[in-house]
């Protein structure tokens, strides 16, 4: 699909998905569409694969999606193993956000932002809740918070290795010549299986409806945590940023991200430790000190609890040779 056809397809589906573009299509002109693939499995599902880089920072408001009457959007972002990850036509490497999975309801408006020069790679599944209930079967009671239209929920989950592998298959492997819809339906269901397997082990909280202010506050706290993983965790600073009391902040943070603030902080540190060991070829001591650990024995125990092996052994097994 050439760039003109990609933009035509993007414009068509943008309107169907509640995104009103200006008559001149200014929004699409601001995007470099490296990849666009849409698989129509309606009325149960719609699968969209896209890779874009914004030429300038811009944001637009997405209206409620009505293409499926009662459903959710599940966005797998960013693809982490693509050989073309974050590359523009001049081969310049661009920054990416932390890979994650985001679940949002279709019946509410939301802001969609594209930061300048940041590669956004997504596999998005829009799925009917009735279809999802049938897929999950008797275990659906564990996820009743997702099936209530009375609540405006927003869930974010880390992208597990199993999810990342399937996401890459969907994005990178050439579409089969025969039974294409069956292939993508099976891959979508595989993603849903791994996602709900992960959701089943999240820290349990009673889910409540979130206001726009509460959601923005929780993300401000998350961004603060992610920006300072090499510094000591200071809860008082996060409470001040949120504008909430500590009990409410803990509850809402856990509701959205599935972990408490401190476990989330440690998880990010260990993910970065793994990256430094694997991709930057840092030693164990260099990695620990760079992430603010003064006690390397504690760093080693924490790493082993996350990855199942000591950091030196893990690095030897996962570095490219």
C-alpha positions as CSV (number, residue, x, y, z in Angstrom):
1,X,0.0,0.0,0.0
2,X,1.6,3.3,-1.1
3,X,1.5,6.5,1.0
4,X,-1.6,7.9,-0.8
5,X,-3.6,4.8,-0.4
6,X,-2.5,4.6,3.3
7,X,-3.8,8.1,3.9
8,X,-7.0,7.4,2.1
9,X,-7.6,4.3,4.2
10,X,-6.6,6.1,7.4
11,X,-9.1,8.9,6.6
12,X,-11.9,6.4,5.9
13,X,-11.3,4.5,9.1
14,X,-10.7,7.6,11.2
15,X,-14.2,8.8,10.5
16,X,-15.7,5.4,11.2
17,X,-13.8,5.3,14.5
18,X,-15.0,8.7,15.7
19,X,-12.1,10.9,14.7
20,X,-13.3,14.0,12.8
21,X,-10.6,15.3,10.5
22,X,-10.4,18.8,9.2
23,X,-11.6,19.1,5.5
24,X,-8.0,19.6,4.4
25,X,-6.8,16.5,6.3
26,X,-4.3,18.5,8.2
27,X,-3.9,15.8,10.8
28,X,-2.9,13.1,8.3
29,X,-0.4,15.5,6.7
30,X,1.3,15.8,10.1
31,X,1.8,12.0,10.2
32,X,4.4,9.9,8.4
33,X,2.6,6.6,7.9
34,X,5.2,3.9,7.8
35,X,2.6,1.1,8.0
36,X,-1.1,0.7,8.0
37,X,-3.1,-2.5,8.0
38,X,-6.7,-2.9,8.9
39,X,-8.5,-6.2,9.1
40,X,-12.3,-6.0,9.2
41,X,-13.7,-8.8,11.4
42,X,-16.8,-6.9,12.3
43,X,-19.3,-7.2,13.9
44,X,-17.1,-8.9,16.6
45,X,-13.7,-7.3,16.1
46,X,-11.7,-4.8,14.1
47,X,-7.9,-5.2,14.0
48,X,-5.6,-2.2,13.1
49,X,-1.9,-2.2,12.7
50,X,-0.1,1.1,12.3
51,X,3.3,2.7,12.6
52,X,3.5,6.5,12.5
53,X,5.8,9.3,13.3
54,X,4.4,12.8,13.8
55,X,6.2,15.7,12.0
56,X,4.9,18.1,14.6
57,X,3.3,17.6,18.0
58,X,-0.5,17.7,17.8
59,X,-3.5,16.4,19.6
60,X,-7.1,15.8,18.7
61,X,-10.3,14.7,20.5
62,X,-11.6,11.2,19.7
63,X,-15.4,11.0,19.9
64,X,-17.2,7.8,21.2
65,X,-16.6,4.9,18.8
66,X,-20.0,3.5,17.5
67,X,-18.7,1.0,15.0
68,X,-19.3,-1.5,17.7
69,X,-22.3,-0.7,20.0
70,X,-20.8,-2.1,23.2
71,X,-17.1,-2.7,23.3
72,X,-13.6,-1.8,24.3
73,X,-10.4,-0.8,22.6
74,X,-7.2,-2.7,23.4
75,X,-4.1,-1.1,22.1
76,X,-0.7,-2.9,22.1
77,X,1.9,-0.2,21.9
78,X,4.9,-0.1,21.1
79,X,6.1,-3.1,19.1
80,X,9.5,-3.9,20.6
81,X,11.3,-6.2,18.2
82,X,10.6,-4.7,14.8
83,X,13.8,-4.5,12.7
84,X,12.5,-1.1,11.5
85,X,11.5,0.1,15.0
86,X,11.5,3.8,15.3
87,X,13.3,4.4,12.0
88,X,12.4,7.2,9.5
89,X,13.3,7.2,5.8
90,X,16.7,8.6,6.6
91,X,17.4,5.7,9.0
92,X,17.5,8.0,12.1
93,X,16.6,6.2,15.3
94,X,13.7,7.8,17.0
95,X,12.6,7.6,20.7
96,X,9.7,5.3,21.7
97,X,7.5,5.1,24.7
98,X,7.6,2.2,27.1
99,X,5.8,-0.8,25.5
100,X,2.4,-1.3,27.1
101,X,-1.2,-2.4,26.6
102,X,-4.0,0.1,27.2
103,X,-7.7,-0.8,27.5
104,X,-10.2,2.0,27.1
105,X,-14.1,1.9,26.7
106,X,-15.5,2.9,23.3
107,X,-18.4,5.0,24.7
108,X,-16.3,7.9,26.1
109,X,-14.3,10.6,24.4
110,X,-10.5,10.7,24.8
111,X,-7.6,12.8,23.7
112,X,-5.2,11.3,21.2
113,X,-1.7,12.9,21.1
114,X,1.2,12.5,18.8
115,X,4.5,13.9,20.1
116,X,6.9,15.2,17.5
117,X,9.5,12.7,16.4
118,X,8.3,9.8,18.5
119,X,7.6,6.5,16.8
120,X,4.2,5.1,17.7
121,X,3.7,1.5,16.7
122,X,0.4,-0.1,17.6
123,X,-1.7,-3.2,17.1
124,X,-5.2,-2.3,18.2
125,X,-8.1,-4.6,18.7
126,X,-11.6,-3.1,19.0
127,X,-13.8,-5.9,20.3
128,X,-17.5,-6.4,21.2
129,X,-18.0,-7.1,25.0
130,X,-20.5,-9.8,24.2
131,X,-18.0,-11.5,22.0
132,X,-15.3,-11.1,24.6
133,X,-17.5,-12.6,27.3
134,X,-18.1,-15.7,25.1
135,X,-14.4,-16.0,24.6
136,X,-13.5,-15.7,28.3
137,X,-16.3,-18.1,29.2
138,X,-16.9,-18.9,32.9
139,X,-13.9,-16.9,34.0
140,X,-15.6,-13.6,32.9
141,X,-16.6,-13.0,36.5
142,X,-13.0,-12.1,37.3
143,X,-13.2,-9.2,34.9
144,X,-16.6,-7.9,35.6
145,X,-15.1,-4.4,35.9
146,X,-14.5,-4.4,32.2
147,X,-18.1,-5.2,31.3
148,X,-20.0,-2.4,33.0
149,X,-21.0,0.6,30.9
150,X,-21.8,2.4,34.1
151,X,-18.1,3.0,34.7
152,X,-15.5,4.8,32.7
153,X,-12.4,2.6,33.2
154,X,-8.9,3.0,31.9
155,X,-6.5,0.1,32.3
156,X,-2.8,-0.1,31.4
157,X,-0.8,-3.3,31.5
158,X,2.9,-4.1,30.8
159,X,3.6,-5.9,27.6
160,X,4.7,-9.4,28.5
161,X,7.2,-11.3,26.3
162,X,4.4,-13.6,25.0
163,X,2.2,-10.6,24.0
164,X,5.2,-8.9,22.4
165,X,5.9,-12.0,20.3
166,X,2.4,-12.3,18.9
167,X,2.2,-8.5,18.3
168,X,5.4,-8.8,16.2
169,X,4.0,-11.7,14.3
170,X,0.8,-9.7,13.4
171,X,2.9,-6.7,12.4
172,X,5.8,-8.2,10.6
173,X,4.7,-11.4,8.9
174,X,3.2,-11.1,5.5
175,X,-0.5,-11.6,5.3
176,X,-1.3,-15.2,4.2
177,X,-2.7,-15.6,0.7
178,X,-5.5,-17.8,1.9
179,X,-7.7,-17.7,5.0
180,X,-6.3,-14.3,5.9
181,X,-9.3,-13.3,8.1
182,X,-9.1,-16.6,9.9
183,X,-5.3,-16.1,10.6
184,X,-5.8,-12.6,12.0
185,X,-8.8,-13.7,14.1
186,X,-6.7,-16.5,15.6
187,X,-3.8,-14.1,16.3
188,X,-6.2,-11.6,17.9
189,X,-7.7,-14.2,20.2
190,X,-4.1,-15.3,21.1
191,X,-3.4,-11.8,22.1
192,X,-6.6,-11.6,24.2
193,X,-5.7,-14.9,25.9
194,X,-2.3,-13.7,27.0
195,X,-3.6,-10.3,28.0
196,X,-6.4,-11.7,30.2
197,X,-4.0,-14.2,31.7
198,X,-1.9,-11.2,32.8
199,X,-4.9,-9.2,34.0
200,X,-6.0,-12.2,36.2
201,X,-2.9,-11.7,38.4
202,X,-3.1,-8.0,38.9
203,X,-3.4,-6.6,42.4
204,X,-7.1,-6.8,43.3
205,X,-8.9,-3.5,44.0
206,X,-12.6,-2.5,43.8
207,X,-12.8,-0.6,40.6
208,X,-14.5,2.8,40.5
209,X,-15.3,5.3,37.8
210,X,-12.5,7.7,37.0
211,X,-12.9,11.4,36.3
212,X,-10.7,13.1,33.7
213,X,-8.9,14.9,36.6
214,X,-8.2,11.7,38.5
215,X,-6.9,10.0,35.4
216,X,-4.6,12.9,34.5
217,X,-3.4,13.0,38.1
218,X,-2.6,9.2,38.1
219,X,-0.7,9.5,34.9
220,X,1.3,12.5,36.2
221,X,2.4,10.3,39.1
222,X,3.3,7.5,36.8
223,X,5.3,9.8,34.6
224,X,7.2,11.1,37.6
225,X,8.0,7.6,38.7
226,X,9.2,6.7,35.3
227,X,11.4,9.8,35.0
228,X,13.4,9.1,38.2
229,X,13.9,5.4,38.5
230,X,17.6,6.1,39.4
231,X,16.5,8.0,42.5
232,X,15.1,6.9,45.8
233,X,11.3,6.4,45.9
234,X,9.6,9.3,47.8
235,X,5.9,8.7,48.2
236,X,5.3,12.2,49.7
237,X,6.4,13.9,46.4
238,X,4.0,11.7,44.4
239,X,1.1,12.5,46.8
240,X,1.8,16.2,46.3
241,X,1.9,15.9,42.5
242,X,-1.4,14.0,42.5
243,X,-3.4,16.5,44.6
244,X,-5.1,13.5,46.3
245,X,-4.7,11.9,49.7
246,X,-2.4,9.0,49.8
247,X,-5.1,6.3,50.3
248,X,-7.0,7.5,47.2
249,X,-3.9,7.8,45.1
250,X,-2.8,4.3,46.0
251,X,-6.1,2.8,45.1
252,X,-6.5,4.6,41.8
253,X,-2.9,4.0,40.8
254,X,-3.3,0.3,41.4
255,X,-6.6,0.3,39.6
256,X,-5.1,1.7,36.4
257,X,-1.7,0.1,36.4
258,X,-2.3,-3.2,38.3
259,X,0.5,-2.5,40.8
260,X,1.1,-0.2,43.7
261,X,3.4,2.7,43.2
262,X,6.5,1.2,44.8
263,X,6.2,-2.2,43.0
264,X,5.6,-0.3,39.8
265,X,8.8,1.8,40.4
266,X,10.8,-1.4,41.1
267,X,9.3,-3.1,38.0
268,X,10.5,-0.2,35.8
269,X,13.9,-0.3,37.4
270,X,14.3,-4.0,36.6
271,X,13.1,-3.5,33.0
272,X,15.7,-0.9,32.6
273,X,18.3,-3.0,34.3
274,X,17.6,-5.8,31.8
275,X,17.9,-3.4,28.9
276,X,21.2,-2.0,30.2
277,X,22.6,-5.5,30.6
278,X,21.4,-6.9,27.3
279,X,21.6,-3.9,24.9
280,X,24.3,-1.6,26.5
281,X,26.5,-4.5,27.7
282,X,27.0,-2.9,31.1
283,X,28.4,-5.0,33.9
284,X,26.2,-5.9,36.8
285,X,27.8,-3.3,39.1
286,X,27.6,-0.6,36.4
287,X,23.9,-1.4,35.9
288,X,23.1,-1.4,39.6
289,X,24.9,1.9,40.3
290,X,23.4,3.6,37.3
291,X,19.9,2.8,38.7
292,X,20.8,4.1,42.1
293,X,21.5,0.9,44.0
294,X,24.2,1.2,46.6
295,X,23.7,-2.4,47.7
296,X,24.6,-4.6,44.8
297,X,23.5,-7.8,46.7
298,X,20.0,-6.3,47.1
299,X,20.0,-5.4,43.4
300,X,20.9,-8.9,42.4
301,X,18.2,-10.4,44.6
302,X,15.6,-8.0,43.3
303,X,16.6,-8.8,39.7
304,X,16.5,-12.5,40.3
305,X,13.0,-12.2,41.8
306,X,11.8,-10.5,38.6
307,X,13.6,-12.6,35.9
308,X,14.3,-15.9,37.6
309,X,18.1,-15.8,37.4
310,X,20.9,-13.7,38.7
311,X,21.8,-10.6,36.5
312,X,25.2,-11.9,35.3
313,X,23.8,-15.2,34.2
314,X,20.7,-13.6,32.6
315,X,22.9,-11.2,30.6
316,X,25.0,-14.0,29.3
317,X,21.9,-15.8,28.1
318,X,20.2,-12.8,26.5
319,X,23.0,-10.8,24.9
320,X,23.3,-11.1,21.1
321,X,26.4,-13.0,20.2
